């Protein structure tokens, strides 16, 4: 009864105030810390930073004024924008690589022929090095035989002969080291070509369906607690595999980009779509990286509402927990 009377009094007071302010044109409504509703043509100084609603003289809502952001909120937004800017830079780098890949190769056979050509060139280089090794071995054997013969005859070995023997041994060690390096280059080419081939096939299959990056559209709010720090390359590699698992598990759109720095699913097309983008941002002055995940829903009323649900919030906050065990 008291509550109803209080509400009735509030309605009456509101009507009287609106009537008195018709000519003034502006009325402000706000709720104080105790939950009391206030109406006035002026906003008290202590309420300036708080949320309020501006009403017309007829009582129609004209504008909602959000509460002023705290220093902590501003700092978080700046940090988030920095992360997103770096994420966008990585995406642009990946896109540039994709364009080069598509311009360079027309078919899978072109890519394989280029790979085989590189491997053949290295094999030819190794063949030359092996030929030099054979010659150096023969030369070393000859010098060692001469040295042994001189020792049997009681002759003193010359400094030049000793230096030649030592230099040839050093050259042999360097040549074997070079061969190992060349073999490692071949393995790197095979691995790189395998990734390029997989990416090439993916681009060819998806190019017609690609309607744009999730970052091309306006983003919804994302929390900084989706940033996970890994301390070294080994820990980051392990965590990065978990990042891929997470994106594949919760993104409802197809995987569009997969590299060692960006994992991205396609832009949301339906109201119920969830798009995830993760980036591996390496530290410039120390080992390790920041693993950052951003979540996007479709920029439609239903999509915006979806991003505010507890279900989606759990996807955001669950990212850190999912990775924590893998980087310990």
Secondary structure, DSSP 8 states (H G I E B T S, - for coil): -HHHHHHHHHHHHHHHHHHHTTTT--EEEEE-TTS-EEEESS--GGGTTS-EEEE-TTS-EEEEE-----HHHHHHHHHHHHHHHHHHHHHHHHHHHHHHHHHH-SSHHHHHHHHHHHHHHHHHHHHHHHHHHHHHHHHHHHHHHHHHHHHHTT----HHHHHHHHHHHHHHHHHHHHHHHHHHHHHHHHHHHHHHHHHHHHHHHHTTT----GGGS------GGGEEEE-SHHHHHHHHHHHHHHHHHH--S-EEEESSSEEEE----STT-EEEEEEEEE-SSSS-EEEEEEEEE-SSHHHHHHHTSHHHHHHHHHHHHHHHGGG-
